Amino acid sequence: MRKVKFLLLAALTAMFVGCQSDEVLEQDSGNDRPTPTGDTRITIEGEGMKDVKTRSSDGRVDFTGGYATGAGLYNGTSTPTVAAYPNPGYEVNYFYGGPANEPQKYDYAQSSASSFEVKLDGQDHRFHCGFKEKKRNLTVNAGSGGSVSPSGTNSYQVENAINITATPNTGYRFSGWTVTEGDATIANSGSSSTTATLHSSNSTITAKFEQTIMDNIIGARFTLGPGLRITVEVSADYPLASPITISYSAQGTFTYYDDPHAPSQPPTDYFDSRVWTKTLNVGASEWKFSFVPDVYGTLEPGMPSDAILLTISSAWIDFDNFSDSQYNYICAE
């Protein structure tokens, strides 16, 4: 009986020692830091968010104006890429994130980077993302000889077509658009009505105009009076850019003073004025002057003092047609 008790005690003692050894081993192994193997989450959220995909090939999250990638579940030891991509006409407004204890570890505002290699270290990360319209200034100028619409400096969303129009003044023609500053592009630089598109920088464009040579027709009107004089009124379609020397003359009839006590009416006679000249001054388009015609067949610059002009049968002005940089000067027939 004693032998049986002894054996039972020895067995119990051995079991106790064995259990104690196992517990110490398990505790020792617990001192080693385990490698994280559980799911670690990256969340992306923000204003204008349209859809959230927590598990996809790129973890894409769509927003108004762009999208971000990198949302999802990862091995805690991985280093995934989280990035923001604006749509055409938009830019990143804000993009930042990190673990709970460092929520702005990665920040677009600080680094101007829109793509981050995120070292998870077993911690969940949360990112915030938003986009805004990308706007730049466009200045539209008109060169000499015309106008533009819109005019001056205005703000527009980039990558959107902006209607622009150039209108030449009288005597000018549109000759093309030029980009004088920035990276704007013009759909058709040779068209007076086209579109411009802004890209990354403020820009200035200018409409150019060229002076055209137009016909400038010059004519005259002859009238009787006052007295023995003939009045000449000369007019041009446009103010002269160059002086013109004209020649002029007139023919017609005259009589002598009608004496009511005379037995009969005085005879009618003819005048044929000599050819006179006059220079028309630059900048004017109307001129008025008068002259006394000569008696027919004479070179006397005047009429008898008792003469009365009756009619003008013909009259004319003349000059050799010519051109300058603005006009073709043409004498009216």
Secondary structure as UniProt FT lines:
FT   HELIX           2..30
FT   STRAND          39..45
FT   TURN            47..48
FT   STRAND          49..52
FT   STRAND          61..63
FT   TURN            64..65
FT   STRAND          66..69
FT   STRAND          72..75
FT   TURN            76..77
FT   STRAND          81..86
FT   TURN            88..89
FT   STRAND          90..99
FT   TURN            100..101
FT   TURN            103..104
FT   STRAND          106..107
FT   HELIX           108..111
FT   STRAND          115..117
FT   TURN            121..122
FT   STRAND          125..133
FT   STRAND          135..142
FT   TURN            144..145
FT   STRAND          146..149
FT   STRAND          152..157
FT   TURN            158..159
FT   STRAND          161..168
FT   TURN            170..171
FT   STRAND          172..181
FT   STRAND          185..186
FT   TURN            189..190
FT   STRAND          193..197
FT   STRAND          203..211
FT   STRAND          214..224
FT   TURN            227..228
FT   STRAND          230..236
FT   STRAND          244..256
FT   TURN            260..261
FT   STRAND          269..272
FT   STRAND          276..280
FT   TURN            282..283
FT   STRAND          286..291
FT   TURN            296..297
FT   TURN            305..306
FT   STRAND          307..318
FT   STRAND          322..323
FT   STRAND          327..331
//
